[in-house]
Amino acid sequence: MSEKLAEKLMERLTGIETRTVVMGHLQRGGSPSSFDRILGTGLGTFAVDMAARGKFGHMAGVKNNNFVQVPLSVVAKGTKTVPLGHNLIRSARSVGTCFGDLKLVN
């Protein structure tokens, strides 16, 4: 019910057809691949190993194909953005993704 109300409100405000999408597999780009499963298992194992060693206040990550521990203080310093001209942004725009940075015209 709330999804349909949001769609109609956005359409009225912007004049653009609006659809609600429940993310899930779509957000991840489809069903998990074997790489996704291996990466998830590896990151999870690395995170558990960090906790077992008492290495709290860190995040498990990947850098140069290696698992790394990143202090949360580094993660919380700011936002790492994707440049607007990046291929990922251009690809997303080509399928109609809106990032809120462009003025919508009726």
Secondary structure, 3 states (H helix, E strand, C coil): CHHHHHHHHHHHHHCCCCCCCCCCHHHHCCCCCHHHHHHHHHHHHHHHHHHHCCCCCEEEEEECCEEEEEEHHHHCCCCCCCCCCCHHHHHHHHCCCCCCCCCCCC
